[in-house]
Amino acid sequence: MINGFRSGLGVKMEKINDDKLIDHLYEKYDIGRLFAVDFKSDLFLVKFEKGEIIQQEGDAVSYLYFMVGGIVKVSIAQENGKSKLICFLNDFEVLGDIELFAESNCVSQLEAIKETYCLALNLNKYRKILLEDDVFNKHMAKVLAKIVLSNNLSTSFNLLYRLENRVATYILLTAKEECFQDNLTSVAELLATSYRHLHRVLSNLCTKKILEKDGRCYKIIDKNRLREMSNESITHF
């Protein structure tokens, strides 16, 4: 059964009442290993539709989310009013853990760019327990080390790879059913380039018969060559 509700932040999400599915996901991702306390009975499953905001930059963080399916885009607002793409999350991830330990509001915007599923734990109820959990603290140390490593790889990626390579990576991560049709102005801002430069890169990929323009959609017609140009291990931009 699926019920729609709003979190305390006004974020609409669908709650899925399926205890068997929750048990399956809990075991599949071995979520119990993250804590000294068993929270399984307190978790609930939620779904975010494509384009829905999971967490808004600057808002209080009310839930710890365990991402168990989908892709999430992480971005931050810049002083000039534009957004900067930070990374994509497309594997099992814990959302809200950094803010929990930093005791801060959400430091970035999290947007579902395809149907995304999360197991949720109410932080208003369990914040103190989590902060005193030694097992969870060790997990957080690993998370922080991973972030540092990813940032180093990201810096190298941006220094060594041309925009064409970064665009190829972005398309592979965001295309739906072999069709890339994100707003190009927004993509240019996220990739820290101009609309004109991005348009030239996409036109060049069409000339190379890697993409094909069809209305607003850029169809992927040679995925192997697109992969050769990209670095899909890099999810930070």
N, C-alpha and C positions, 0 to 999 in steps of 0.2 A: 504494500500500500504506500502511496506517495502523498504527502501533505505539504502544502506550501506555507511557509511562515517567514517572518522577518526577525533577524537578530536584533540585538539592542542597538546596532549601528545603522539600522534601516536597510541592511543588505538582505535582499530577498533570496531565499534558497529553499530547495525542496527537500523535505525530510523523508527518507525512505524507510518505512517500517518493515524490516526483513531481518529478523534475528539470525536466521541461518546464513544469510549473506554476510552479515556483520561478523559472525563467528569465522566464516571462511576467509574473509579478508584479514581478520586479526591474526589468524594462523598463517596465512600465505605470506604476509609481510613480517611475521614474527614480532609484532608490536610489543608483546610482553617483555622482550629483551631490553627495552628502553627504560624500564622502570623497576624499582624495588617493590612497588605497590601494584596490585592487579586492578586496572581501571576498566577492564573489558565490559562490565555490566553498566558502566557510566558513559560509554561511547555511543554515538548515534551517527547514522550515515546520511550525508547530504549530497545533493547534486546541484551543480552550477551550470547553467546553459552557456553556450558560446557568447562572449561579449559581456557576461555578468562580472561585476567587480566583487572579488572575494574579500579583499581588504583594501580600504582607501587610505592613501598616505595621510598621516596626521590624526587618524581616528584612533580611539582606544581599541585595544585588542582584547576581545571577550572570549575568543575560542582558540584553542590549540588544534590545528588541523593536521591530519595525517593523510596526505594525498595518495590515493590508491588507484587513480586512473585519470587520463586526460593530459592537457598541456596548459601551463600557466605562464603568462608573460609578466615579468617583473620590471617595473620602470619607476623613475623618480622625476619629480618636477624640477626644472632648472629656474634660475632667477629671471631668465628672459621669457618665462611663461611656457617654454617648450618642454617636451618630455624626453628623457634619455633612457633608452633601452639598457637594462642591466643584464638580464639573462632570461633564459627559458627554463622552466622546470618541467621535465617530461618523464620523471621516474618517481619512485617512492620518495617523498620528501615530507619533512615536518615544517609546517608554516606557523609562524608566530613565536617560535622558540627564542629567536634573537631578542625580540621585544620583551619577552617574559623575563629574561635575565638582565636585560638593560633597564628594565622597569620604565619603558618608554612607549609612546604611541607608535603606530605603524610607521616604519621608516620608508616604505615604498608602496606603490600601488600594485596589487596582484589582480590580474584579469584572466579569466578563463578564455582561451582562444579556441577551445573545442569543449565539448561536453566533459565536465570534470567532476570526479567523485572524491569526497573526503570523509574520513571518520573524524568526528568532532568531540572535543572534551571542553567542558565549561571551565574557563580559567577563573571566573569569579568565585567558583566553589573550590577549586583545587590548586590555586596559585601557590599558597604557602607550602603545601605538601610537595609540590613539584620542585620548588626552590631548595628544599631540604633533602631531596632524593639524590643520594650519591651516585646511583646508577645512571640517572638522567644527567647529572653533572658530567660524568665521563663521556656520555654521548655528545653533549654540547661541546666538549673540548675537541672531539673528532670533527664536529660540524665546522667549528671555527677554523681548524686546520685545513679542511677541505675548501672553505671560502678563500683563504689566503692562497692556496695552490691554484684555484680556479682564476683568481684575479691575476696571478702571475702569468698563467697561460693566456688569459685574455689580452694582457698587455703585449705579449709576444705575438699573438694572432693579429692584433691591430697594426703592429709595427711591420710584420712580415708579409701580410696578405693585402692585396689590393681590394678596393671596394667590390669589384666583380666577385671575388671569392667570398666576401662577407655576405653579399646579396644572395649568392647561391646557397650558402648555409641557412640564411634566413628563410628563403623560399622552401627549402626542404623541411624546415621545422614547422612552418605555418600553413603550407598549402593543404587544401581540403579536396579530396578526390581528384588529385593531380591538377588542381586549379588554384592559382595564386591571385587573389583579388583584394588585398589589403589597400587601404587608402594610401596612395603614394606620397602625399605630403607628410602624413604621419610617419611612414616608414623612413623617409628621408631624414626627418627630425631624429628618429630613434637611432639611425645609423650615423648620425652626425655628418650628413652630407647635404647637398642641395637637391631640390626636386629635379633640376635640369640634369645634373650629373647622374642621378639615379635613373632617370628616363633614358639617358644615353646607354647606360649599362644594360637595361632591359631590352632596348632596341638591338643592341649588339648580340645579346643572347638569342633574340629572335632571328637575326641574320645568320647566326651559327647553327640554326635549326635545333636549338636546345629548348627554346620556348616558342610558343605560337600565340599571337595576340588574337583574342576572340571577344570582342566587346570590352568589358571591364576585366575580363579574365585573361591571365597569362597561363596557357596550358603547358604542362610539362610534357614534352614529346621525346626527350632523350634524358631519362633520369640517371642513367649511368654516367654520362658526361657531366651532368650537373653535380653528381656526387664526387667525381674526380676533381672538380673545381673547389669543392667545399671542404670544410673540416667539421664533420658532424659531432666530433668529440668536444667541440667548443660550443658551449651553450651560453657563455658570457660574452657580451659585446662591449 
